[in-house]
Amino acid sequence: MTKEALFFAVSPLKSLASREKFDYVRPMYFQERTSLILELGFNEAALPKLKSYIDLLWSANEELNLISRKMTFEELIDNHIIDSLLPLKSFPANIKAAADFGSGGGLPAVIYAIQFPHIKYHLYEKSPKKQEFLTRCKAIAPNLEIHGEIPKELKGIDLVTARGFKPIDVILDVSRDYYKNGGKYFLLKARKEKIDEELVLATKKFKDLKVKVEPLKSPVLDVERHLVLI
């Protein structure tokens, strides 16, 4: 039994009112953040699909621990949804096919697939349970393709995305052929100090590495975020 189900089962007399209050908070908070989501560049017409994805992610998180079982709905929106949207306006144009490494619960790839329905988005995730969840997301974003291990060759891919995945040198290592053929990377990272440490290792392995690091500003959290472009 999930924590939510247990909460409603403890007091049957109050369960209906409590559930109604619980179900009321989620759409209200999403509505409160809608203006910020749009300001970050998200397509207004795609908001219903974004909300469907958020609801699916929230309901599945308790069972699958896609992000954190201790996370509140407000934290899901502010720490993860808005966080994933911070670099949206920098997303490259003319992308026909993208790959996302370590997709987990679909952040940021599912959001980007909703925003850009013309992009065939290949999500790579080793966990079978998370693969199953991502497959359910295809009902919201049919342009998703779900895979397991990252292949040695990424044929037909125009861009690689990742958020909270491996260090930069490891990302380049697992996609070495793609990198050597001029591949592009769109990596969501946190602290600049950590990025600099990762780049020291990466430049030792990849002498011709050219990187652009752009600071990102969250409108709701006092956190350090950066976009790494390769």
C-alpha positions in Angstrom: 0.0 0.0 0.0 1.3 3.4 -0.9 1.7 6.2 1.6 -1.1 8.1 -0.1 -3.4 5.0 0.1 -2.5 4.4 3.7 -3.2 8.0 4.6 -6.8 7.7 3.2 -7.3 4.2 4.7 -6.4 5.3 8.3 -9.5 7.4 8.8 -12.4 6.3 6.6 -14.7 9.0 7.9 -12.3 11.7 6.7 -10.9 9.9 3.6 -13.3 11.5 1.1 -12.8 15.0 2.2 -9.0 14.5 2.5 -8.8 12.9 -0.9 -10.8 15.8 -2.4 -8.4 18.3 -0.8 -5.3 16.3 -1.9 -6.6 16.1 -5.5 -7.4 19.8 -5.4 -3.9 20.9 -4.4 -2.2 19.4 -7.5 -4.0 21.2 -10.3 -4.0 24.4 -8.3 -0.2 24.4 -7.9 0.3 23.5 -11.5 -2.0 26.4 -12.4 0.0 28.7 -10.2 3.2 27.8 -12.0 1.7 27.9 -15.5 2.8 31.5 -16.2 6.4 30.7 -15.3 6.3 27.6 -17.5 5.2 29.7 -20.4 7.7 32.4 -19.7 10.4 29.7 -20.0 9.3 29.1 -23.5 6.9 26.1 -23.2 4.2 25.8 -25.8 0.8 26.8 -24.3 -1.1 24.4 -26.6 1.0 21.5 -25.1 0.1 22.3 -21.4 -2.6 19.6 -21.2 0.0 17.0 -22.2 2.5 18.4 -19.8 0.0 18.1 -17.0 -0.9 14.6 -18.0 2.8 13.6 -17.8 3.2 15.3 -14.4 0.2 13.4 -13.1 1.6 10.1 -14.4 5.0 10.8 -13.0 3.6 11.8 -9.6 1.4 8.7 -9.4 4.1 6.3 -10.4 6.9 7.8 -8.3 5.7 6.3 -5.1 6.0 2.8 -6.5 9.0 3.1 -8.7 11.0 5.8 -6.9 11.5 7.6 -10.2 12.8 10.7 -8.5 12.3 10.5 -4.7 9.5 9.0 -2.6 10.0 11.9 -0.1 9.3 14.5 -2.7 6.2 16.7 -2.5 4.2 17.7 -5.5 5.4 21.2 -5.2 9.0 20.0 -5.3 8.3 17.9 -8.3 7.1 21.1 -10.2 9.8 23.4 -8.9 12.8 21.1 -8.6 12.3 19.0 -11.7 9.7 20.3 -14.2 10.7 24.0 -14.1 14.3 22.9 -13.7 14.2 20.9 -16.9 12.6 23.9 -18.7 15.4 26.4 -17.7 17.4 25.9 -20.9 14.4 25.4 -23.2 15.0 28.6 -25.2 18.5 27.4 -26.0 17.3 24.1 -27.5 18.9 23.8 -31.0 16.7 24.3 -34.0 16.3 21.8 -36.9 16.6 18.7 -34.7 14.9 15.7 -36.3 16.1 13.0 -33.9 17.5 13.2 -30.4 18.8 10.7 -27.8 18.5 11.0 -24.0 20.9 9.2 -21.8 19.8 7.8 -18.4 16.2 8.9 -18.9 14.9 7.6 -15.6 11.5 9.2 -15.0 11.7 11.1 -18.3 13.3 14.4 -17.3 13.9 16.3 -19.4 13.3 14.1 -22.5 9.5 13.6 -22.1 9.0 17.3 -21.6 11.1 18.1 -24.7 9.3 15.4 -26.7 6.0 17.1 -25.8 7.3 20.5 -26.6 8.8 19.3 -30.0 6.4 16.6 -31.3 8.3 16.6 -34.7 11.4 15.2 -33.0 11.8 11.5 -32.8 13.2 11.1 -29.2 15.1 8.0 -28.3 15.3 7.4 -24.5 18.0 5.1 -23.1 17.3 3.7 -19.7 18.7 0.4 -18.2 16.1 -0.2 -15.5 13.3 -2.4 -16.8 10.8 -0.8 -14.4 11.7 2.7 -15.6 11.5 1.5 -19.2 8.0 0.3 -18.5 7.1 3.7 -17.1 8.6 5.5 -20.1 6.7 3.3 -22.4 3.5 4.5 -20.7 4.6 8.0 -21.5 4.2 7.2 -25.2 0.5 7.6 -24.8 1.2 11.3 -24.1 4.2 11.8 -26.4 4.0 9.2 -29.3 7.3 10.5 -30.7 9.1 8.7 -27.9 11.2 5.5 -28.5 12.3 3.5 -25.5 15.6 1.6 -25.4 17.8 -0.1 -22.8 21.6 0.1 -23.1 23.2 3.0 -25.0 24.4 1.6 -28.3 28.0 2.0 -29.6 26.6 3.8 -32.6 23.9 6.5 -32.5 22.8 6.5 -36.1 20.7 9.4 -37.3 20.8 11.3 -34.0 21.2 15.1 -34.2 21.5 15.8 -30.4 22.2 14.0 -27.1 20.5 15.3 -24.0 21.0 14.3 -20.4 20.1 15.6 -16.9 21.8 14.4 -13.7 23.5 11.6 -15.6 27.2 10.6 -15.7 30.2 12.9 -15.7 31.0 14.6 -19.0 33.9 12.3 -19.9 31.8 9.2 -19.3 29.0 10.6 -21.5 31.4 11.2 -24.3 33.0 7.8 -23.7 29.8 5.9 -24.1 29.0 7.8 -27.3 32.6 8.0 -28.6 31.7 7.3 -32.2 28.9 9.8 -32.2 31.2 12.5 -30.7 34.0 11.8 -33.3 31.5 12.3 -36.0 30.6 15.8 -34.8 27.8 14.9 -32.4 26.1 17.6 -30.4 25.3 17.5 -26.7 22.8 19.4 -24.6 23.6 18.6 -20.9 21.8 19.9 -17.9 24.3 20.3 -15.0 24.3 21.9 -11.6 27.4 23.5 -9.9 30.1 25.2 -12.0 32.8 23.9 -9.8 31.8 20.3 -10.4 31.5 21.0 -14.2 35.0 22.4 -14.2 36.3 19.2 -12.5 34.5 17.0 -15.1 35.9 19.1 -17.9 39.5 18.6 -16.7 39.0 14.8 -17.1 37.1 15.2 -20.3 39.8 17.3 -22.0 42.5 14.8 -21.1 40.5 12.1 -23.0 39.2 14.3 -25.8 41.9 16.8 -26.8 39.8 18.6 -29.4 36.8 19.1 -27.0 35.0 22.4 -27.4 32.6 23.3 -24.7 30.2 26.2 -23.9 28.8 26.5 -20.4 25.8 28.7 -19.9 24.5 29.7 -16.5 20.8 29.1 -15.9 18.6 31.0 -13.4 15.7 29.4 -11.7 12.7 31.7 -11.1 11.7 29.7 -8.0 14.8 28.2 -6.4 18.1 29.6 -5.1 20.2 26.9 -6.9 23.1 26.8 -9.2 22.3 25.4 -12.6 24.2 25.3 -15.9 23.7 24.2 -19.5 26.7 22.4 -21.0 26.8 22.6 -24.8 29.3 20.4 -26.8 
